[in-house]
Amino acid sequence: MAKKPSDRQVQTEQLQDDLRHLSDTVEELVNATAKDASSEMRDLRERAEQRLKDTRARVEARGEQLYTGTRDSLTQQADCCDRYVRDNPWTSVGIGAAAGVVVGLLLGRR
């Protein structure tokens, strides 16, 4: 069965395509500069600027999505942990003590 690509993979591929297009446009711009054709230069510059703006906007939007998603996930996980500790205080104390003993033993070996 074929695996469905995750949203992260699709977005990564899209970002790679955007950066590839931007790189191609910049390369065309450099090659056109060597020819010194002014109307061709102006068109390529406009295309490069537009692609750069589009790519920058996508990268900023994706960064904001990642930040928001990570923040929401961490908040949810912290709330879940807090509820567990409040519902099971002695179990939580036992887990903390056991973790402390393990860390103490590991550090004591050195």
Buried (B, 14 or more C-beta within 10 A) or exposed (E): EEEEEEEEEEBEEEBEEBBEBBEEBBEBBEEBEEEEEEEBBEBBBEBBEEBBEEBEEBEEEBEEEEEEEEEEEEEEEEEEEEEEBEEEEEEBEEEEEEEEEEEEEEEEEE
